[in-house]
C-alpha cells in the first residue's frame, strides 16, 4: 500500500483488526520507538529507523502469518519476521486465531491519505 502522512499526523492500519501498524509524524518524536512510524504499536519497534518524509508518498509492504509480522517501509525491512505478543490498543476483538478485518485508523489531524492497497490471501 501507499500512504502520505503530513507532519503532525497520527494514524495506523489495523491488521486483522487486532494489531496496529503505526503511521505517524507527530510534532515530537515518540518517547518509545515502539510507538513510532512503522512499529506494531506498543510492542515491536522498527529495527531500522528510516528518515521522515512528511507530505510524500511512501510504501508499506506487510506480511502477517499467524502472529509473525514483517514490515517493509520504502523498500527497507524495518520489522523482520517478529512475533506480535498480543493485541494492541484499539483492537476490535481478541480472537487472534480467527480471520479478521483490515481497517484504517482515523487521524486527529488533517491530511493522511492512502492509495493502492492490495491484500493477498494465500490459497490453502
C-alpha positions in Angstrom: 0.0 0.0 0.0 1.0 3.6 -0.3 0.4 6.4 2.2 1.0 10.1 2.5 1.5 11.3 6.1 1.7 15.0 6.8 3.7 16.4 9.7 1.7 16.1 12.9 -0.4 13.1 11.7 -1.1 10.1 13.9 -2.8 7.2 12.2 -2.4 3.5 11.7 -3.5 0.3 9.9 -5.1 -2.5 12.0 -4.1 -5.9 10.7 -6.9 -8.3 11.2 -8.5 -5.6 13.3 -6.2 -6.6 16.2 -2.6 -5.3 15.6 -1.9 -1.6 14.9 0.8 -0.8 12.5 1.7 2.8 13.5 1.8 5.6 10.9 2.7 8.9 12.4 4.8 12.0 12.0 4.0 13.7 15.3 5.1 17.2 16.2 7.6 15.5 18.6 9.3 12.1 18.3 7.6 9.4 20.4 9.2 8.7 23.7 9.3 4.9 22.8 10.4 3.6 19.4 7.5 1.0 19.6 5.1 3.9 19.2 6.7 5.5 16.2 6.4 5.2 12.4 6.4 1.5 11.3 6.0 0.0 14.7 3.5 -2.5 15.9 2.1 -0.1 18.4 3.4 -0.7 21.9 5.1 -4.0 21.1 7.6 -4.1 18.2 9.9 -1.2 17.4 11.4 -0.9 13.9 15.0 -2.3 13.9 15.9 0.4 11.3 14.7 4.0 11.7 14.1 5.4 8.3 14.1 9.2 7.8 10.8 11.0 8.0 9.3 12.2 4.7 6.1 14.1 5.7 3.9 15.0 2.8 5.5 12.5 0.4 4.0 9.2 -0.8 5.6 6.2 0.9 5.1 2.4 0.6 4.4 -0.2 3.2 4.6 -3.9 2.4 3.3 -6.0 5.3 3.3 -9.8 5.7 1.3 -11.3 8.6 1.3 -15.1 9.1 -0.3 -16.1 12.3 1.3 -13.6 14.7 4.6 -13.3 12.8 4.9 -10.0 11.0 7.4 -8.4 8.5 7.1 -4.7 7.7 9.0 -3.2 4.7 8.9 0.6 4.5 10.0 2.2 1.3 12.0 -0.9 0.4 13.7 -1.2 3.8 12.8 -4.1 6.1 12.1 -2.4 9.5 10.5 -5.4 11.2 11.7 -8.9 10.1 9.5 -11.8 10.9 8.9 -10.9 14.6 6.1 -12.3 16.7 3.4 -9.9 17.9 2.9 -10.8 21.6 -0.8 -9.9 21.6 -3.5 -7.5 20.5 -2.8 -3.8 20.6 -4.9 -1.0 22.0 -7.9 -0.2 19.8 -8.3 -3.9 18.7 -11.8 -4.8 17.6 -11.6 -8.2 19.5 -9.1 -10.6 20.9 -9.9 -13.7 18.8 -6.4 -14.0 17.4 -6.9 -17.4 15.9 -9.7 -16.2 13.6 -9.6 -14.2 10.4 -10.2 -10.5 10.8 -10.7 -7.2 9.0 -8.2 -4.6 7.9 -9.1 -1.1 8.9 -7.6 2.3 8.6 -7.4 4.3 11.8 -8.7 7.8 11.6 -6.3 10.7 12.0 -6.8 13.5 14.5 -5.1 15.9 12.1 -6.0 16.7 8.5 -4.5 15.1 5.5 -3.4 11.4 5.9 -4.1 9.7 2.6 -3.9 6.1 1.5 -3.9 4.5 -2.0 -3.1 1.4 -4.0 -3.8 -1.0 -1.2 -3.6 -4.7 -2.2 -4.5 -7.6 0.0 -3.3 -11.1 -0.9 -4.6 -14.2 0.9 -2.6 -17.4 0.1 -4.6 -20.4 -1.0 -4.8 -23.3 1.5 
